[in-house]
């Protein structure tokens, strides 16, 4: 065996040892995508207003806030991407409660502390004609409804006159089913610097918040003016609580309480930390992918891969004999390297990615077939085994590099232009291509060097 083959063999042993150490045990080391692991697929549509129209910047800011929320929620390898001009698609692998995830990402999370002017006057629901037997009774109900609506409007106007500095007066529903008349905005979510889950004095889940310097000053002034009065804590136009201020609160710290579970309080804290969505959103699609479907995809992918691998191994052994052994060893090394790279790069394996793994099997063997056929031609010209090996590799190398570089270029285009699973396929294909070339040029060469050196030495004797 020549000195170069010894170095090649040492390199192969080192690569195999490192790859095996990374891969085994393989359990839970490779991250699975939505199609294999299960989870939630959600599509949101941004809804603009005359004051806040939808444009490229607002959608990009929407994606940034969504990504911040999802990352803090602890979703592994989420895929968040723009669709068209005003839609955002989210793939959230491993989500056990899609509705909780939707509550997290779909809420605008606009937080406000507002002045409480009083209880909202009750207005009955607008009468529906089908609920009344006679036209007379229906008209009477409509008259009562219109009168109540008029009185409520007069009440709001009266309050505006009594509190001239109330600003915009809003009628806002409360979580308890009651309504509030709210006035001046004291401080909002833009002044928040921290939000975290905590517990109140009764052991109930709550959210502790801290304001920046501007917010702390505004909150201090608001509590000073409202000792003995209520301040409403409003989230997305819903009063979640309206505590009575017992004393002036300085320092810029406050606590949001309500009927929260610990999980709900945690989601609220995440939303407040990530900030409000820059635009309102509408849920167009909320689809769950069950783990059973993912497990079935994995099983079928592994089965097809093993069948393909088995057929290739048998063909190489039958057709090339001893040379086929070297090719099969190189093929196994290529697959080991691909798995190790996926783990090191923290790549997410999807169903198309499994397709890329299976394609790697064919690519790894294809290079060996080219080399072996060239070696046969050289051997028929009367060269020794080692001379045929040297010539066969040299003449096949250009073709191998040409075909695999072309494949890498195609994979790069897929990665650049594609999204989601298509990118996963491109990554797996790229790693597989590089691993296949390494195994063709280095692994197979070193194994054959050992085998053919022994055969040549036997012939000389």
FIGUSE-535810 format. One record per residue (C-alpha): residue in one letter; x, y, z. Coordinates in steps of 0.1 Angstrom, whole numbers, plus 2048, in hexadecimal, padded with zeros to 3 digits. Example, Ala and Ser with C-alpha at 12.3 -4.5 7.8 and 13.67 -1.06 7.14 Angstrom:
! FIGUSE-535810
PT code   u   v   w
PT    a 87B 7D3 84E
PT    s 889 7F5 847
This chain:
! FIGUSE-535810
PT code   u   v   w
PT    x 800 800 800
PT    x 80F 822 7F6
PT    x 814 83E 80F
PT    x 7F7 853 802
PT    x 7DF 836 807
PT    x 7EA 834 82C
PT    x 7E3 858 831
PT    x 7C1 855 820
PT    x 7B8 837 835
PT    x 7C2 849 855
PT    x 7AC 867 84A
PT    x 78F 84F 843
PT    x 792 83E 866
PT    x 793 861 877
PT    x 774 86D 864
PT    x 761 84D 86B
PT    x 76A 84E 890
PT    x 75F 873 894
PT    x 73F 86E 880
PT    x 736 84F 894
PT    x 73C 861 8B5
PT    x 725 87D 8A9
PT    x 709 866 89C
PT    x 707 84A 8B6
PT    x 6F1 847 8C9
PT    x 6DB 859 8AF
PT    x 6BB 85C 8C4
PT    x 6AE 87F 8C5
PT    x 6CD 88E 8B5
PT    x 6BE 897 894
PT    x 6A3 8B2 895
PT    x 684 8A8 881
PT    x 66F 8C0 86D
PT    x 649 8C5 86E
PT    x 641 8A9 856
PT    x 654 890 86B
PT    x 650 89B 88E
PT    x 62D 8AA 88D
PT    x 623 8CD 898
PT    x 60F 8EB 88B
PT    x 60D 8FC 86A
PT    x 5FF 91F 86C
PT    x 5F9 939 851
PT    x 5F2 95D 85B
PT    x 5E6 97A 846
PT    x 5F0 99D 84F
PT    x 5D3 9B6 850
PT    x 5DB 9DA 84B
PT    x 5C8 9FA 852
PT    x 5C7 A1C 843
PT    x 5DF A29 85E
PT    x 5F5 A0A 85D
PT    x 5F4 9FB 83A
PT    x 605 9DA 831
PT    x 627 9DD 820
PT    x 648 9CA 81E
PT    x 655 9DA 83E
PT    x 637 9D2 853
PT    x 637 9AE 848
PT    x 65C 9AB 850
PT    x 656 9BA 873
PT    x 639 9A2 877
PT    x 650 984 86F
PT    x 66B 992 888
PT    x 651 994 8A4
PT    x 643 972 89C
PT    x 666 962 89C
PT    x 66E 972 8BD
PT    x 64E 964 8CD
PT    x 654 941 8BE
PT    x 678 940 8C9
PT    x 66F 94A 8ED
PT    x 653 930 8EC
PT    x 66E 915 8E7
PT    x 665 907 8C5
PT    x 683 8F4 8B6
PT    x 68B 8FD 892
PT    x 66C 911 889
PT    x 667 91C 865
PT    x 659 93E 861
PT    x 656 94C 83D
PT    x 644 966 829
PT    x 62A 95B 80F
PT    x 620 974 7F5
PT    x 61F 998 800
PT    x 609 995 820
PT    x 60B 972 82D
PT    x 622 960 846
PT    x 624 93A 849
PT    x 631 929 869
PT    x 63B 905 86D
PT    x 63F 8FD 891
PT    x 64D 8D9 897
PT    x 646 8C7 8B7
PT    x 629 8DD 8C2
PT    x 611 8C9 8D8
PT    x 5F7 8E4 8DC
PT    x 5F2 8F6 8BB
PT    x 5D7 90D 8CA
PT    x 5EF 919 8E4
PT    x 608 921 8C9
PT    x 5EE 933 8B5
PT    x 5E4 948 8D4
PT    x 608 952 8D8
PT    x 610 95C 8B4
PT    x 5ED 968 8A9
PT    x 5E6 982 8C3
PT    x 5F1 9A5 8BD
PT    x 5FB 9AA 8E2
PT    x 5F5 9D0 8E4
PT    x 5F8 9D8 909
PT    x 5E9 9F8 918
PT    x 5E4 A07 93A
PT    x 5C5 A1D 938
PT    x 5B0 A34 94D
PT    x 58F A24 959
PT    x 572 A3D 955
PT    x 557 A25 961
PT    x 543 A06 958
PT    x 537 A03 934
PT    x 511 A08 931
PT    x 501 9E8 928
PT    x 4F1 9E6 906
PT    x 4DC 9C7 8FD
PT    x 4E3 9B3 8DE
PT    x 4D3 9C0 8BE
PT    x 4B2 9AE 8BA
PT    x 4AE 993 8A0
PT    x 48D 992 88E
PT    x 48B 96C 88F
PT    x 48A 96C 8B5
PT    x 469 97F 8B6
PT    x 447 972 8AE
PT    x 437 993 8A3
PT    x 443 9B1 891
PT    x 436 9C7 8AE
PT    x 44C 9B5 8C8
PT    x 46A 9B7 8B1
PT    x 466 9DC 8AB
PT    x 462 9E2 8D1
PT    x 483 9CF 8D7
PT    x 494 9E4 8BC
PT    x 488 A04 8CC
PT    x 496 9F9 8EE
PT    x 4B7 9F0 8DE
PT    x 4BA A12 8CC
PT    x 4B1 A24 8ED
PT    x 4CB A10 900
PT    x 4E5 A18 8E5
PT    x 4DC A3D 8E6
PT    x 4DE A3E 90C
PT    x 500 A2D 90B
PT    x 50D A46 8F2
PT    x 500 A63 907
PT    x 511 A54 926
PT    x 532 A52 914
PT    x 52F A76 908
PT    x 526 A81 92B
PT    x 545 A71 939
PT    x 55A A81 91E
PT    x 54D AA3 92A
PT    x 553 A9B 94E
PT    x 577 A8F 947
PT    x 583 AA6 92C
PT    x 5A7 A99 92C
PT    x 59C A74 928
PT    x 5A7 A73 904
PT    x 597 A58 8EF
PT    x 57B A47 902
PT    x 578 A22 8FA
PT    x 55F A08 903
PT    x 573 9E9 90A
PT    x 567 9C6 915
PT    x 575 9B5 933
PT    x 57F 990 937
PT    x 563 98D 951
PT    x 549 996 938
PT    x 544 9BA 945
PT    x 54D 9D9 932
PT    x 563 9F8 93A
PT    x 563 A1B 92E
PT    x 588 A24 92A
PT    x 599 A45 925
PT    x 5BC A51 924
PT    x 5D9 A3A 91B
PT    x 5F3 A3C 936
PT    x 60E A24 92B
PT    x 611 A09 910
PT    x 624 9EB 907
PT    x 63F 9FE 8F4
PT    x 64D A0A 915
PT    x 652 9E6 922
PT    x 675 9D9 928
PT    x 66D 9B8 93A
PT    x 650 9A0 93E
PT    x 653 97F 951
PT    x 63C 965 960
PT    x 637 968 985
PT    x 61D 962 9A0
PT    x 608 97A 9B4
PT    x 602 97A 9DA
PT    x 5E7 960 9D6
PT    x 5FD 948 9C3
PT    x 5EC 94F 9A1
PT    x 600 952 981
PT    x 607 976 977
PT    x 61F 98A 961
PT    x 638 9A2 971
PT    x 642 9BF 95A
PT    x 65C 9DB 95B
PT    x 65B 9FC 948
PT    x 677 A10 939
PT    x 67F A33 948
PT    x 663 A44 934
PT    x 64A A29 93C
PT    x 653 A29 961
PT    x 64D A4E 963
PT    x 62B A4B 951
PT    x 620 A2E 967
PT    x 62B A41 986
PT    x 616 A5F 97C
PT    x 5F8 A49 973
PT    x 5F8 A37 995
PT    x 5FC A58 9A8
PT    x 5DD A66 997
PT    x 5C8 A47 99C
PT    x 5CD A3D 9C0
PT    x 5AC A2D 9CA
PT    x 5A1 A2A 9A6
PT    x 5A4 A0F 98B
PT    x 5BE A0D 970
PT    x 5B4 9F5 954
PT    x 5CE 9DD 946
PT    x 5C4 9D8 922
PT    x 5D2 9BD 90A
PT    x 5C5 9BD 8E6
PT    x 5A6 9D2 8EF
PT    x 59D 9BB 90C
PT    x 59F 9C6 930
PT    x 5B1 9A9 941
PT    x 5B0 9BA 963
PT    x 5A7 9DC 972
PT    x 5B8 9DE 995
PT    x 5B2 9FA 9AD
PT    x 5D2 A0E 9B3
PT    x 5DA A0B 9D8
PT    x 5F8 A22 9D7
PT    x 60F A34 9C0
PT    x 626 A1B 9AF
PT    x 649 A27 9A7
PT    x 667 A15 998
PT    x 657 A0A 977
PT    x 64B 9E7 982
PT    x 628 9D9 981
PT    x 615 9B8 981
PT    x 5FA 9AC 969
PT    x 5E2 994 97A
PT    x 5C3 982 96C
PT    x 5B5 960 968
PT    x 5D5 952 95A
PT    x 5E3 92F 95A
PT    x 609 92D 95D
PT    x 60A 924 938
PT    x 5F4 942 92E
PT    x 609 959 944
PT    x 629 94C 933
PT    x 61A 952 910
PT    x 610 975 91A
PT    x 633 97D 927
PT    x 642 970 907
PT    x 62A 986 8F2
PT    x 632 9A5 907
PT    x 658 99F 905
PT    x 657 999 8DF
PT    x 641 9B8 8DA
PT    x 620 9BE 8C9
PT    x 61A 9B3 8A6
PT    x 61E 9D1 88E
PT    x 5FE 9C8 87C
PT    x 5DF 9B3 883
PT    x 5DE 990 876
PT    x 5C4 977 86B
PT    x 5C8 952 86E
PT    x 5C3 942 84B
PT    x 5CF 91F 854
PT    x 5D6 90C 874
PT    x 5DF 8E9 86C
PT    x 5ED 8CE 883
PT    x 605 8B3 877
PT    x 601 896 88F
PT    x 620 883 89C
PT    x 611 862 88F
PT    x 612 86F 86B
PT    x 636 87A 871
PT    x 640 858 87F
PT    x 630 847 861
PT    x 644 85D 84A
PT    x 664 855 85C
PT    x 65D 830 85B
PT    x 656 831 836
PT    x 674 846 82F
PT    x 68C 82F 843
PT    x 67C 811 832
PT    x 681 81F 80F
PT    x 6A5 829 818
PT    x 6AE 807 825
PT    x 69F 7F6 807
PT    x 6B3 80D 7EF
PT    x 6D3 808 803
PT    x 6CE 7E2 804
PT    x 6C9 7E0 7DE
PT    x 6E7 7F6 7D7
PT    x 6FD 7E2 7EE
PT    x 6F2 7C1 7DE
PT    x 6F7 7CE 7BB
PT    x 71A 7DB 7C2
PT    x 724 7BA 7D2
PT    x 716 7A5 7B5
PT    x 723 7BA 799
PT    x 745 7C5 7A6
PT    x 74E 7AB 7BF
PT    x 76B 7B6 7D5
PT    x 769 7D9 7C7
PT    x 744 7DA 7D2
PT    x 74F 7D4 7F6
PT    x 763 7F4 7F5
PT    x 746 807 7E5
PT    x 72E 7FB 7FF
PT    x 745 804 81C
PT    x 749 827 80C
PT    x 723 82A 809
PT    x 71E 823 82E
PT    x 739 83C 837
PT    x 727 856 821
PT    x 706 851 833
PT    x 718 853 855
PT    x 728 874 84B
PT    x 707 883 83F
PT    x 6F6 87A 860
PT    x 713 889 874
PT    x 712 8A9 860
PT    x 6EC 8AD 864
PT    x 6F1 8AA 88A
PT    x 70F 8C2 88C
PT    x 6FD 8DC 876
PT    x 6DD 8D8 88A
PT    x 6CA 8D3 869
PT    x 6A6 8CA 86A
PT    x 69E 8A9 859
PT    x 67E 8AA 844
PT    x 66E 890 82E
PT    x 67E 89F 80F
PT    x 69F 89E 823
PT    x 69A 878 826
PT    x 697 878 800
PT    x 6B8 88A 7FE
PT    x 6C8 86F 814
PT    x 6BB 854 7FD
PT    x 6C8 867 7DF
PT    x 6EA 868 7EF
PT    x 6EB 842 7EE
PT    x 6E9 843 7C8
PT    x 701 860 7C4
PT    x 71C 84F 7DA
PT    x 71A 82F 7C6
PT    x 719 841 7A4
PT    x 73C 84E 7A9
PT    x 749 82C 7B2
PT    x 739 81D 792
PT    x 74C 838 77D
PT    x 76D 830 78E
PT    x 769 80A 78B
PT    x 760 80B 767
PT    x 77F 820 760
PT    x 794 807 774
PT    x 787 7EA 75F
PT    x 791 7FC 73F
PT    x 7B4 802 74D
PT    x 7B7 7DE 759
PT    x 7AD 7D1 736
PT    x 7CB 7E5 729
PT    x 7E2 7CF 73E
PT    x 7E9 7E6 75B
PT    x 7EE 7D9 77F
PT    x 7D2 7DC 798
PT    x 7E2 7FA 7A9
PT    x 7EA 80B 788
PT    x 7C6 806 77C
PT    x 7BA 814 79D
PT    x 7D0 833 799
PT    x 7C6 839 775
PT    x 7A1 831 77B
PT    x 79E 84B 797
PT    x 7B1 866 783
PT    x 79B 862 764
PT    x 77A 85F 778
PT    x 781 87C 790
PT    x 779 897 777
PT    x 757 888 76E
PT    x 74F 882 793
PT    x 757 8A6 79D
PT    x 744 8B4 77F
PT    x 724 8A1 786
PT    x 725 8A8 7AC
PT    x 72E 8CD 7A8
PT    x 70F 8D0 791
PT    x 6FA 8C0 7AC
PT    x 708 8D8 7C7
PT    x 6FE 8F5 7B0
PT    x 6DB 8E8 7AD
PT    x 6D9 8E3 7D2
PT    x 6E5 906 7D8
PT    x 6C9 914 7C2
PT    x 6AF 8FF 7D3
PT    x 6BB 90C 7F5
PT    x 6BB 930 7EA
PT    x 69A 930 7D8
PT    x 688 915 7EC
PT    x 677 916 80E
PT    x 671 8FE 82A
PT    x 674 8D9 820
PT    x 684 8E2 7FF
PT    x 6A1 8F2 811
PT    x 6A3 8D3 827
PT    x 6A7 8BE 808
PT    x 6C1 8D6 7FA
PT    x 6D6 8D4 81A
PT    x 6D4 8AE 81C
PT    x 6DD 8AC 7F7
PT    x 6FB 8C3 7FA
PT    x 709 8B0 818
PT    x 702 88F 807
PT    x 714 89B 7E7
PT    x 733 8A6 7FA
PT    x 733 886 80E
PT    x 730 871 7EF
PT    x 74D 882 7DE
PT    x 763 87D 7FD
PT    x 75A 858 7FE
PT    x 760 853 7D9
PT    x 782 865 7D9
PT    x 78F 85C 7FB
PT    x 77D 840 80C
PT    x 77A 829 7ED
PT    x 79D 831 7E2
PT    x 7AD 829 804
PT    x 799 808 808
PT    x 7A2 7FD 7E4
PT    x 7C6 807 7EA
PT    x 7C8 7EE 807
PT    x 7B6 7D3 7F4
PT    x 7C8 7D6 7D3
PT    x 7EA 7DA 7E4
PT    x 7E5 7B8 7F4
PT    x 7DA 7A9 7D3
PT    x 7F8 7B7 7C0
PT    x 810 7AB 7DB
PT    x 800 788 7D8
PT    x 804 788 7B2
PT    x 82A 791 7B5
PT    x 82F 774 7CD
